[in-house]
Amino acid sequence: MPVMNGIDAARILHRILPSALVILFSCYGGVFQEDEAKSVGISALVSNDEALAKLVGKARSLFDAPTTE
């Protein structure tokens, strides 16, 4: 992304829409620890080296998960 990275974008999105589900789909996904990602509002991490089916499966599991609200 030319203006900011995914972590910064997730942080801003989480501030504006705290209930939004955000999946970090990046070649840098393995660099971030899951607890660090969750602290900025990222719901899941998926490396773009993985099959697209993994991203779709992760998205489905997030939408099917019960909410805590």
C-alpha positions in Angstrom: 0.0 0.0 0.0 1.5 3.3 -1.0 0.4 5.5 2.0 0.5 3.1 5.0 1.1 -0.6 5.8 -1.6 -3.1 6.7 -1.0 -2.8 10.5 -1.5 1.0 10.4 -4.6 0.6 8.2 -6.0 -2.0 10.6 -5.3 0.2 13.6 -7.3 3.1 12.0 -10.1 0.9 10.8 -10.4 -0.6 14.3 -10.6 2.9 15.7 -13.4 3.9 13.3 -15.3 0.5 13.1 -14.3 -1.5 16.2 -16.5 -4.4 15.2 -15.1 -4.8 11.7 -13.5 -8.1 10.9 -10.0 -7.6 9.4 -7.8 -10.3 7.9 -4.2 -9.4 7.2 -3.4 -11.1 3.9 0.2 -10.4 3.3 3.6 -11.9 2.5 4.6 -10.4 5.9 1.9 -12.2 7.8 4.4 -14.5 9.5 6.4 -11.5 10.8 3.6 -10.4 13.2 2.7 -12.3 16.3 -0.9 -13.1 16.6 -1.4 -11.2 19.9 0.3 -8.1 18.4 -2.0 -8.3 15.4 -5.1 -8.7 17.6 -4.1 -5.7 19.7 -4.4 -3.5 16.6 -7.7 -5.0 15.5 -6.7 -7.7 13.1 -9.0 -10.8 13.4 -6.8 -13.2 11.5 -3.5 -13.5 9.7 -3.1 -15.3 6.4 0.1 -15.4 4.3 -0.5 -14.7 0.6 1.9 -17.6 -0.1 -0.9 -19.9 1.1 -3.7 -21.2 -1.2 -6.6 -18.8 -1.7 -8.8 -21.4 -0.1 -7.1 -20.7 3.2 -8.1 -17.1 3.0 -11.7 -18.0 2.1 -11.9 -20.6 4.9 -10.6 -18.1 7.4 -13.1 -15.5 6.3 -15.9 -18.0 6.6 -14.9 -19.1 10.0 -14.8 -15.5 11.2 -18.3 -14.8 9.9 -19.6 -18.1 11.4 -18.0 -17.5 14.8 -20.4 -16.4 17.5 -20.0 -12.7 18.5 -19.2 -11.6 22.0 -21.4 -8.4 21.7 
